[in-house]
Amino acid sequence: MNKIGVVGAGVMGTDIAALFSNAGYSVTLIDISDKALQKAMARIKKESVKLLLNDGQLRNPNLDRNVFCSTQIEDLKECFFVIETIKESLEDKIRVMKEIEKNVPDSTVIGTNTSSYMPKEIAREMSHPERLVLFHFANPPIPRRVIEIAGERADASVINTASHMAQEIDKKPFILKKESRGHVMSRLRAALLVASSLESHFSGANPEEVDVSLKKFGFERGAFELCDMIGLDVVMAVHRNLKEFYGERFNLPKDLETKLEEMVKLGKLGRKTGAGFYRWKNDKPELSTVESKNDVNVMPILTSVINEAFRILQDGIADEETINAISKLGSGTSMGVFDLAGMLGPSNIFELLHKLYSDRSLEFYQPCELLVERSKR
């Protein structure tokens, strides 16, 4: 049996379906909206094929032939592996997970692509929580090689199946030691957005100027372009979920938070709607024609992301090598977060963060205990 199920036909779910179709699997793509499914099939035929081709991954140019669309969750009944990719709402994920469980064989492994929740939270009302595993893709999922895997309640066989399925679509699986909201990638990405937003706020630079400065340093995309790629509604939901769990350090500046809320209310969600922080055309942001942009000091941004990486290490989510590799593969940069930390030096990172914490009085900049310890060596 080689049938895969994907529940949720947004851009992420659609590209995940394309990846499995490309690997030779028969994919059942489920969504409550016929319109969403039609849009998904149009994307698979064009954008997904193009992305796979550009990345040197395309094995099957007729991806749509392996994808069956349905609004009926009962059509998952022959799937041995199902991935949930719906919006970041815990209530909705719990409900959908119960429905998936009712309609698949007892042997089916269920993965969740949640960016911000823990599998054990989503499995709260499942009859067999041991079959649920984190199966979290980077965004965009086609060119990025990383998948985060975790499940404190998952059977070893379930973890092994998830790891195997990641390799089947040419991804590198990283098995995390513990469950944590935001895992590794989303916590680092959230820290990048908070730090970039604060630098925009304090320096007066606009989002594009911050992004350009990060790109000059070596980032493939700046924080605001990445938010547009992910979807501003998703970004807001993830931030809300992280703040609920980790506290005020993930607070965004009030002016940016207000702007985000207004854009989401107006349906300006980024790439998927054609407008967000940028205007988008053919899956690419339209940049300002102004050649001379203000250079923004990116050191407060870089050190803040490194500080979050030390927090993740301190929390026991993953070891240093794993966090470094996830950050590198997940962002498409030439250096991982701990490569960067080694280049800058823990004592220098500590000194800058300590000054930022003193000057700006924000918890976000407070050096974590592990970084303080490393800075004294």
BAKOLVEX-132107 format. One line per 2 residues: number of its first residue (from 1); their letters; for each residue x, y, z of C-alpha. Coordinates in pm, 1 decimal, m for minus. Layout:
N
NUM> a> X Y Z | ...
end
This chain:
377
1> mn> 0.0 0.0 0.0 | 159.8 327.4 m109.8
3> ki> m115.8 577.7 m38.6 | m35.3 898.6 147.7
5> gv> m290.8 1141.9 290.4 | m246.8 1518.1 329.3
7> vg> m514.7 1708.1 520.7 | m518.1 2078.9 440.5
9> ag> m473.9 2217.9 88.8 | m297.8 2544.9 163.6
11> vm> 32.5 2627.0 m5.0 | 224.9 2413.4 244.9
13> gt> m7.3 2112.1 217.6 | m13.2 2142.4 m160.5
15> di> 366.0 2139.2 m192.2 | 389.1 1847.7 52.4
17> aa> 141.5 1655.6 m164.8 | 357.9 1738.9 m467.2
19> lf> 671.1 1608.7 m291.6 | 510.7 1271.0 m220.3
21> sn> 359.7 1250.2 m567.9 | 704.7 1321.8 m710.5
23> ag> 841.2 1033.7 m501.1 | 591.9 794.3 m662.2
25> ys> 322.7 783.8 m394.0 | m49.1 808.3 m455.6
27> vt> m166.9 1112.2 m258.8 | m513.9 1188.3 m125.8
29> li> m539.1 1563.3 m62.1 | m823.6 1658.0 172.1
31> di> m977.0 2000.6 232.8 | m1322.3 2124.6 332.5
33> sd> m1317.4 2368.2 38.4 | m1356.3 2264.5 m327.0
35> ka> m1211.9 2602.2 m423.0 | m898.4 2537.4 m215.7
37> lq> m855.4 2198.1 m380.9 | m893.0 2346.0 m729.7
39> ka> m632.2 2607.2 m643.4 | m406.0 2334.2 m505.0
41> ma> m422.5 2129.7 m825.2 | m344.7 2437.2 m1033.9
43> ri> m39.7 2502.3 m815.6 | 77.2 2139.4 m837.2
45> kk> 59.7 2146.4 m1217.8 | 258.3 2468.8 m1247.6
47> es> 440.0 2615.5 m944.0 | 523.2 2287.0 m768.9
49> vk> 661.6 2132.6 m1088.6 | 869.9 2444.3 m1151.0
51> ll> 1005.8 2446.4 m793.0 | 1102.7 2078.2 m811.8
53> ln> 1262.8 2130.8 m1153.7 | 1460.6 2434.7 m1038.3
55> dg> 1579.5 2241.6 m734.5 | 1687.0 1941.6 m939.9
57> ql> 1432.7 1715.9 m767.8 | 1173.9 1661.2 m1041.5
59> rn> 1121.6 1291.1 m1114.3 | 765.3 1307.2 m1248.5
61> pn> 648.5 1610.9 m1452.4 | 286.4 1488.9 m1429.1
63> ld> 253.8 1533.4 m1053.3 | m121.3 1592.3 m1065.9
65> rn> m186.0 1239.2 m1195.7 | m87.8 1094.7 m857.0
67> vf> m300.1 1336.1 m653.4 | m665.3 1268.5 m573.9
69> cs> m862.3 1556.4 m419.7 | m1155.1 1514.1 m182.9
71> tq> m1362.0 1701.1 73.1 | m1441.8 1373.2 249.7
73> ie> m1203.8 1266.0 522.8 | m1333.6 910.4 478.8
75> dl> m1122.7 891.9 163.1 | m813.7 849.9 381.0
77> ke> m920.9 492.7 458.8 | m642.2 326.6 253.6
79> cf> m359.1 560.8 355.4 | m69.9 421.2 561.1
81> fv> 74.4 767.4 637.0 | m126.4 1089.1 682.7
83> ie> 4.4 1442.8 737.4 | m211.0 1717.2 892.0
85> ti> m132.6 2066.8 758.3 | m432.6 2277.9 864.0
87> ke> m418.6 2624.4 1024.3 | m246.6 2683.6 1359.3
89> sl> m551.1 2642.0 1582.8 | m519.3 2386.9 1862.4
91> ed> m895.1 2335.6 1884.6 | m917.6 2266.5 1509.5
93> ki> m614.9 2038.5 1510.2 | m753.9 1831.6 1800.1
95> rv> m1088.4 1798.6 1620.1 | m933.4 1706.8 1284.1
97> mk> m694.6 1459.1 1444.6 | m988.0 1274.0 1601.8
99> ei> m1158.6 1261.6 1260.5 | m844.4 1131.9 1088.9
101> ek> m803.2 862.6 1353.6 | m1160.7 742.4 1301.1
103> nv> m1112.1 702.8 925.7 | m774.1 536.0 886.8
105> pd> m651.6 182.6 966.9 | m513.0 117.6 1314.0
107> st> m165.5 81.1 1164.0 | m165.3 425.1 998.9
109> vi> 99.6 669.5 1119.9 | m24.6 1027.5 1154.5
111> gt> 209.1 1325.1 1127.1 | 139.0 1685.3 1219.1
113> nt> 311.1 1971.6 1039.8 | 231.3 2211.5 1323.7
115> ss> 472.5 2504.1 1353.2 | 392.4 2591.7 1711.9
117> ym> 212.5 2318.1 1905.8 | 344.3 2000.6 2067.2
119> pk> 215.9 1665.1 1939.2 | 97.9 1570.6 2288.8
121> ei> m126.0 1880.1 2291.1 | m280.6 1786.7 1956.7
123> ar> m318.8 1419.4 2060.1 | m512.7 1516.8 2372.1
125> em> m836.9 1346.6 2262.6 | m695.9 1072.6 2040.0
127> sh> m764.8 710.7 2128.8 | m410.6 615.7 2025.9
129> pe> m176.1 913.0 2081.4 | 120.9 682.6 2028.9
131> rl> 57.7 694.1 1652.3 | 98.3 1075.2 1628.4
133> vl> 435.8 1229.0 1544.7 | 565.5 1576.6 1465.9
135> fh> 650.7 1590.4 1094.4 | 742.4 1955.9 1052.6
137> fa> 864.8 2095.2 721.5 | 1063.4 2411.9 668.5
139> np> 900.2 2682.6 459.2 | 915.7 2665.5 159.8
141> pi> 896.9 2284.8 182.5 | 1021.6 2189.0 m164.8
143> pr> 1373.4 2341.8 m167.1 | 1441.1 2301.5 206.2
145> rv> 1589.4 1963.1 298.9 | 1492.2 1949.1 667.8
147> ie> 1204.1 1783.9 858.0 | 1175.7 1802.7 1237.4
149> ia> 1046.6 1486.3 1402.1 | 936.1 1452.9 1765.1
151> ge> 688.2 1266.5 1982.2 | 730.1 1195.1 2350.9
153> ra> 428.4 962.1 2341.2 | 496.5 817.8 1994.9
155> da> 598.1 454.2 1951.7 | 953.9 395.4 1832.7
157> sv> 810.9 238.1 1516.5 | 615.6 558.0 1448.2
159> in> 930.3 771.1 1481.5 | 1111.3 529.4 1250.2
161> ta> 833.4 544.3 991.1 | 835.1 925.9 998.4
163> sh> 1212.7 930.0 957.0 | 1189.4 689.0 662.9
165> ma> 915.0 894.0 493.3 | 1126.1 1209.4 522.6
167> qe> 1410.0 1031.6 343.6 | 1169.4 905.4 77.0
169> id> 1113.6 1266.9 m32.7 | 1485.0 1354.9 m11.6
171> kk> 1462.5 1536.7 321.5 | 1695.2 1500.5 618.5
173> pf> 1503.9 1396.5 931.0 | 1608.6 1545.8 1264.3
175> il> 1468.0 1365.1 1568.2 | 1430.6 1608.7 1857.0
177> kk> 1493.0 1499.2 2216.1 | 1182.2 1666.4 2357.5
179> es> 858.8 1822.1 2244.6 | 846.0 2199.9 2267.9
181> rg> 621.6 2466.7 2124.1 | 792.1 2602.3 1814.4
183> hv> 1043.2 2311.4 1804.1 | 1372.8 2452.3 1669.5
185> ms> 1287.9 2620.2 1338.2 | 983.5 2817.8 1450.2
187> rl> 1152.6 2943.9 1766.0 | 1453.0 3068.1 1568.7
189> ra> 1226.1 3221.1 1304.8 | 1015.1 3392.3 1571.8
191> al> 1330.0 3533.6 1733.3 | 1441.4 3660.7 1391.8
193> lv> 1110.3 3841.9 1341.2 | 1104.1 3994.8 1690.9
195> as> 1465.9 4110.4 1660.0 | 1412.2 4249.8 1308.8
197> sl> 1092.4 4424.8 1416.3 | 1263.3 4582.2 1717.2
199> es> 1552.2 4700.9 1501.4 | 1305.7 4853.4 1255.3
201> hf> 1125.1 5017.4 1546.6 | 1434.0 5161.1 1716.2
203> sg> 1623.8 5260.6 1400.2 | 1329.5 5391.8 1198.9
205> an> 1419.7 5163.9 906.3 | 1139.4 5014.4 701.5
207> pe> 1098.6 4633.3 665.5 | 1266.1 4621.1 325.4
209> ev> 1571.4 4806.7 455.6 | 1605.6 4554.6 738.9
211> dv> 1566.5 4264.6 495.0 | 1823.3 4409.4 252.9
213> sl> 2075.7 4444.8 535.2 | 2021.7 4081.0 638.3
215> kk> 2065.9 3968.2 277.8 | 2392.8 4160.8 255.2
217> fg> 2511.2 3959.9 553.1 | 2424.3 3631.4 377.6
219> fe> 2058.4 3556.2 453.9 | 1861.4 3422.4 158.0
221> rg> 1556.2 3615.3 279.9 | 1502.6 3877.3 545.6
223> af> 1252.1 3836.3 827.7 | 967.3 4028.1 663.2
225> el> 998.2 3857.6 326.3 | 999.0 3524.6 508.6
227> cd> 678.8 3624.9 691.8 | 515.1 3698.4 358.1
229> mi> 632.1 3358.7 230.4 | 480.0 3178.5 527.9
231> gl> 158.1 3383.8 540.9 | 94.0 3667.8 783.1
233> dv> m207.9 3492.1 932.8 | 11.0 3191.1 1013.3
235> vm> 287.5 3415.5 1151.4 | 40.9 3587.3 1385.5
237> av> m100.8 3255.1 1504.3 | 243.7 3107.3 1570.1
239> hr> 353.7 3415.5 1762.6 | 39.2 3405.7 1971.2
241> nl> 101.7 3040.4 2055.4 | 467.2 3099.3 2145.7
243> ke> 383.8 3399.6 2364.7 | 121.8 3191.9 2543.8
245> fy> 387.6 2931.5 2627.7 | 712.9 3129.2 2667.6
247> ge> 587.3 3465.7 2786.8 | 657.6 3824.6 2692.2
249> rf> 993.6 3776.6 2525.8 | 814.5 3705.9 2198.1
251> nl> 620.7 4033.4 2211.5 | 636.1 4233.8 1890.6
253> pk> 662.1 4615.0 1894.9 | 311.7 4757.0 1921.2
255> dl> 336.6 4944.7 1590.4 | 427.0 4629.1 1399.7
257> et> 167.8 4418.2 1580.4 | m99.0 4672.6 1484.1
259> kl> 22.8 4673.1 1123.5 | 12.1 4293.1 1108.9
261> ee> m340.2 4283.6 1249.1 | m455.7 4541.5 995.4
263> mv> m300.4 4353.7 701.6 | m455.6 4024.5 809.4
265> kl> m794.0 4192.4 857.4 | m767.4 4331.9 502.2
267> gk> m673.2 3991.7 361.1 | m315.9 4098.6 281.0
269> lg> m152.4 3775.3 389.4 | 168.1 3788.7 185.6
271> rk> 266.8 3572.5 m109.4 | m53.8 3366.6 m117.9
273> tg> m273.3 3676.2 m163.3 | m25.0 3886.9 m361.3
275> ag> 33.2 4151.3 m93.7 | 175.2 4175.9 257.6
277> fy> 492.4 4354.2 358.7 | 570.5 4329.5 m14.7
279> rw> 369.1 4305.9 m332.8 | 414.2 3963.5 m491.2
281> kn> 418.1 3863.9 m855.9 | 495.8 3515.6 m991.8
283> dk> 585.0 3397.9 m640.3 | 848.1 3672.9 m603.3
285> pe> 840.8 3997.7 m400.3 | 854.6 4325.1 m588.9
287> ls> 1138.5 4523.9 m437.5 | 1169.6 4900.3 m420.6
289> tv> 1336.1 5064.8 m718.8 | 1525.2 5296.9 m484.5
291> es> 1890.6 5194.8 m508.9 | 2025.7 5358.7 m193.1
293> kn> 1868.6 5200.5 112.9 | 1967.3 5268.6 470.8
295> dv> 2204.5 5009.0 611.1 | 2066.8 4861.5 931.4
297> nv> 2294.2 4725.6 1204.7 | 2217.7 4353.7 1197.3
299> mp> 2427.8 4259.7 1501.9 | 2137.1 4299.2 1749.1
301> il> 1933.6 4069.9 1521.1 | 2204.1 3805.4 1484.5
303> ts> 2292.0 3793.8 1854.9 | 1923.6 3768.8 1950.7
305> vi> 1872.2 3466.5 1724.9 | 2187.7 3307.9 1868.6
307> ne> 2052.7 3372.7 2219.2 | 1734.5 3183.0 2131.0
309> af> 1945.3 2895.9 1994.2 | 2123.9 2877.1 2331.3
311> ri> 1782.6 2873.1 2502.7 | 1674.1 2579.5 2284.1
313> lq> 1996.1 2398.4 2375.1 | 1946.0 2485.1 2742.7
315> dg> 1589.5 2350.8 2728.4 | 1719.7 2013.2 2607.7
317> ia> 1520.3 2015.3 2281.8 | 1818.3 1911.7 2070.2
319> de> 2197.0 1906.6 2086.3 | 2415.8 2182.6 1945.8
321> et> 2501.2 1996.4 1624.5 | 2133.8 1928.4 1547.9
323> in> 2023.4 2287.0 1616.8 | 2304.8 2414.0 1397.3
325> ai> 2216.1 2181.7 1109.2 | 1842.5 2255.7 1131.9
327> sk> 1907.5 2630.5 1127.4 | 2135.7 2598.8 825.3
329> lg> 1918.3 2366.7 616.6 | 1594.1 2531.4 726.9
331> sg> 1699.9 2882.1 625.1 | 1914.0 2809.7 320.9
333> ts> 2208.2 3003.8 464.4 | 2573.7 2904.1 437.7
335> mg> 2624.6 2900.5 816.4 | 2425.3 2750.9 1099.3
337> vf> 2338.8 2949.6 1408.4 | 2619.1 2797.4 1617.7
339> dl> 2867.4 2843.8 1332.0 | 2780.0 3211.3 1357.9
341> ag> 2811.1 3202.9 1736.7 | 3159.6 3056.9 1703.4
343> ml> 3258.3 3326.0 1457.2 | 3133.5 3613.1 1676.5
345> gp> 3243.3 3462.1 2008.4 | 3015.4 3400.0 2310.7
347> sn> 3171.5 3681.5 2516.3 | 3109.1 3936.6 2239.1
349> if> 2752.4 3811.5 2196.6 | 2693.3 3837.5 2570.0
351> el> 2832.6 4191.6 2588.1 | 2611.6 4320.5 2305.6
353> lh> 2298.4 4151.3 2442.5 | 2371.1 4277.9 2793.5
355> kl> 2400.7 4633.3 2658.0 | 2077.9 4597.0 2457.9
357> ys> 1902.7 4461.3 2765.9 | 2028.2 4755.1 2975.8
359> dr> 1944.8 5018.1 2712.5 | 1607.1 4887.8 2595.2
361> sl> 1481.8 4709.3 2909.6 | 1326.9 4422.6 2712.3
363> ef> 1330.5 4062.9 2836.4 | 1393.3 3950.0 2478.7
365> yq> 1755.1 4068.3 2499.6 | 1838.7 3911.9 2836.9
367> pc> 2123.3 3663.3 2780.8 | 2019.1 3310.6 2874.1
369> el> 2206.3 3124.6 3148.7 | 2389.0 2891.4 2910.9
371> lv> 2519.8 3182.2 2702.1 | 2633.9 3360.0 3019.9
373> er> 2819.7 3043.2 3120.7 | 2982.2 3004.8 2777.8
375> sk> 3090.2 3371.0 2775.1 | 3301.6 3313.2 3086.5
377> r> 3510.9 3036.7 2936.0
end
